């Protein structure tokens, strides 16, 4: 499997959950804070995939990591695209909750490949929307590859917003996937929400 394999991008999308560069500028965010956030994410992810938890117990732990370290409302909004503007407040809340659970189930089940993996933060640099934190991912028996985590100051809180693998934005994959689901349901957001609650 190569670093550009789409399934690997999809797996890592569950970590982060996810992807966009249109974030608010990082006002008070520092390089150290950005790197520490990714260190924390990496530590929690490695602990989960190397634990004995599988199935729903593992999904629940991944969902907690996603909710703790990622800007889930913004990622969910950007994944839905223009349809977000036409959604009511209650639909938006329901969609974000369903999206969070869907991501944990959809990608958590694929993490068997990551058992025994190491993820190491290497460096970071400031961008117009925050910081890009580089990391090296090494799977057992495979060549290491690079992942870049986009960290932002999200309303005064340091959160992960995007993930790039070999320069490819993971949120782009997620947005296409959600868009396809919505199209198959005639653009009906309620039907999309119902599907996301059980899909994955």
C-alpha positions as CSV (number, residue, x, y, z in Angstrom):
1,X,0.0,0.0,0.0
2,X,1.4,3.4,-1.0
3,X,1.0,6.7,0.9
4,X,-1.3,7.9,-1.8
5,X,-3.7,5.0,-1.5
6,X,-7.2,6.5,-1.0
7,X,-8.1,4.0,1.7
8,X,-5.3,5.2,3.8
9,X,-6.5,8.8,3.4
10,X,-9.9,7.6,4.5
11,X,-8.6,5.8,7.5
12,X,-6.7,8.9,8.7
13,X,-9.7,11.0,8.0
14,X,-11.3,9.4,11.2
15,X,-8.4,10.6,13.2
16,X,-8.9,13.9,12.4
17,X,-11.3,13.8,11.4
18,X,-11.1,15.3,9.2
19,X,-10.3,19.3,6.1
20,X,-10.2,22.9,4.8
21,X,-7.8,25.8,4.8
22,X,-10.5,28.5,5.2
23,X,-10.1,28.7,8.9
24,X,-9.9,31.8,11.0
25,X,-6.5,33.3,11.6
26,X,-4.6,32.0,14.7
27,X,-4.5,35.0,17.0
28,X,-2.9,33.7,20.1
29,X,-2.0,30.2,19.0
30,X,1.7,29.3,19.4
31,X,3.9,26.7,17.7
32,X,4.3,24.9,21.0
33,X,0.5,24.7,21.6
34,X,0.0,23.3,18.0
35,X,2.6,20.7,18.4
36,X,1.4,19.7,21.9
37,X,-2.2,19.2,20.5
38,X,-0.9,16.8,17.9
39,X,1.3,15.0,20.4
40,X,-1.9,14.5,22.5
41,X,-3.9,13.3,19.6
42,X,-1.2,10.9,18.5
43,X,-0.8,9.5,22.0
44,X,-4.5,8.9,22.4
45,X,-4.8,7.3,19.0
46,X,-1.9,4.9,19.5
47,X,-3.2,3.9,22.9
48,X,-6.6,3.0,21.4
49,X,-5.4,1.0,18.4
50,X,-2.9,-0.9,20.5
51,X,-5.5,-1.7,23.2
52,X,-7.8,-4.7,23.3
53,X,-10.9,-2.5,22.5
54,X,-12.7,-3.3,19.3
55,X,-16.1,-2.8,17.9
56,X,-18.4,-0.2,19.6
57,X,-16.0,0.3,22.6
58,X,-13.3,1.3,20.2
59,X,-15.6,3.5,18.1
60,X,-16.7,5.3,21.3
61,X,-13.1,6.1,22.2
62,X,-12.3,7.4,18.7
63,X,-15.4,9.6,18.8
64,X,-14.3,11.0,22.1
65,X,-10.8,11.9,20.7
66,X,-12.5,13.5,17.6
67,X,-14.8,15.5,19.9
68,X,-12.0,16.6,22.2
69,X,-9.2,17.6,19.8
70,X,-11.0,18.5,16.5
71,X,-13.2,21.4,15.6
72,X,-16.1,19.0,14.8
73,X,-18.8,21.6,14.1
74,X,-16.6,23.4,11.5
75,X,-15.4,20.1,9.9
76,X,-19.0,18.9,9.7
77,X,-20.2,22.2,8.3
78,X,-17.5,22.2,5.6
79,X,-18.1,18.5,4.8
80,X,-21.8,19.3,4.1
81,X,-20.9,22.2,1.9
82,X,-23.6,24.7,0.6
83,X,-26.4,22.6,2.0
84,X,-25.4,23.8,5.5
85,X,-26.8,27.3,4.7
86,X,-30.3,25.9,4.1
87,X,-30.4,23.7,7.2
88,X,-32.3,24.8,10.3
89,X,-30.6,25.2,13.7
90,X,-32.0,21.9,14.9
91,X,-30.9,20.1,11.7
92,X,-27.4,21.5,12.1
93,X,-27.1,20.2,15.6
94,X,-28.5,16.8,14.6
95,X,-26.2,16.6,11.6
96,X,-23.0,17.5,13.6
97,X,-23.8,14.8,16.2
98,X,-24.6,12.2,13.5
99,X,-21.5,13.2,11.5
100,X,-19.3,12.7,14.6
101,X,-20.6,9.2,15.3
102,X,-20.4,8.3,11.6
103,X,-16.8,9.2,11.4
104,X,-15.9,7.2,14.4
105,X,-17.7,4.1,13.1
106,X,-16.7,4.5,9.5
107,X,-13.0,4.8,10.1
108,X,-12.5,3.2,13.5
109,X,-13.1,-0.2,12.0
110,X,-10.2,0.2,9.6
111,X,-7.6,0.8,12.3
112,X,-6.4,-2.8,12.5
113,X,-3.8,-1.8,9.9
114,X,-2.4,0.6,12.5
115,X,-1.8,-1.9,15.3
116,X,1.9,-1.5,16.3
117,X,2.2,1.7,14.3
118,X,4.3,4.7,15.4
119,X,3.4,8.3,14.7
120,X,6.0,10.9,15.5
121,X,5.7,14.7,15.3
122,X,8.7,16.1,13.4
123,X,8.3,19.9,12.9
124,X,5.7,22.6,12.3
125,X,5.3,25.9,10.5
126,X,3.0,28.9,10.7
127,X,0.4,29.3,8.0
128,X,-2.2,32.0,7.4
129,X,-4.8,29.9,9.1
130,X,-2.8,28.5,12.1
131,X,0.0,25.9,12.0
132,X,0.8,22.9,9.9
133,X,2.4,20.2,12.1
134,X,4.3,17.5,10.3
135,X,4.4,13.9,11.5
136,X,5.9,10.7,10.3
137,X,3.7,7.6,10.3
138,X,5.3,4.2,10.3
139,X,3.2,1.1,9.9
140,X,4.7,-2.3,10.7
141,X,6.5,-3.7,7.7
142,X,5.8,-0.6,5.5
143,X,7.7,2.5,4.5
144,X,7.0,5.6,6.6
145,X,5.0,8.4,5.1
146,X,4.2,12.1,5.9
147,X,1.1,13.5,7.4
148,X,0.4,17.2,8.1
149,X,-2.1,18.3,10.7
150,X,-3.7,21.8,10.3
151,X,-4.2,23.3,13.8
152,X,-6.2,26.4,14.4
153,X,-7.2,28.8,17.1
154,X,-10.9,27.9,17.2
155,X,-12.7,30.6,19.2
156,X,-9.9,30.7,21.7
157,X,-9.3,26.9,21.8
158,X,-6.5,25.0,20.1
159,X,-8.1,22.4,17.8
160,X,-7.2,20.3,14.8
161,X,-9.0,21.3,11.6
162,X,-7.5,19.4,8.7
163,X,-5.2,16.6,7.7
164,X,-3.0,16.4,4.6
165,X,-1.4,13.2,3.4
166,X,1.4,13.7,0.8
167,X,-0.2,17.2,0.2
168,X,-3.7,15.8,-0.3
169,X,-6.5,17.3,1.9
170,X,-8.5,14.5,3.6
171,X,-11.5,16.8,4.0
172,X,-11.8,16.9,0.3
173,X,-12.4,13.1,0.4
174,X,-14.9,13.5,3.2
175,X,-16.8,16.3,1.5
176,X,-17.2,14.2,-1.7
177,X,-18.4,11.3,0.4
178,X,-21.0,13.3,2.3
179,X,-22.1,15.1,-0.9
180,X,-22.7,11.8,-2.6
181,X,-24.8,10.6,0.3
182,X,-26.9,13.8,0.2
183,X,-27.4,13.5,-3.6
184,X,-28.6,9.9,-3.3
185,X,-31.3,11.2,-0.9
186,X,-32.4,14.0,-3.1
187,X,-30.8,16.7,-1.1
188,X,-32.9,15.9,2.0
189,X,-30.8,16.7,5.0
190,X,-33.1,14.8,7.4
191,X,-32.6,11.6,5.4
192,X,-28.9,12.2,5.4
193,X,-28.9,12.6,9.2
194,X,-30.9,9.4,9.6
195,X,-28.4,7.6,7.3
196,X,-25.3,8.9,9.1
197,X,-26.7,7.7,12.5
198,X,-26.4,4.1,11.4
199,X,-23.8,4.1,8.6
200,X,-20.2,3.3,9.0
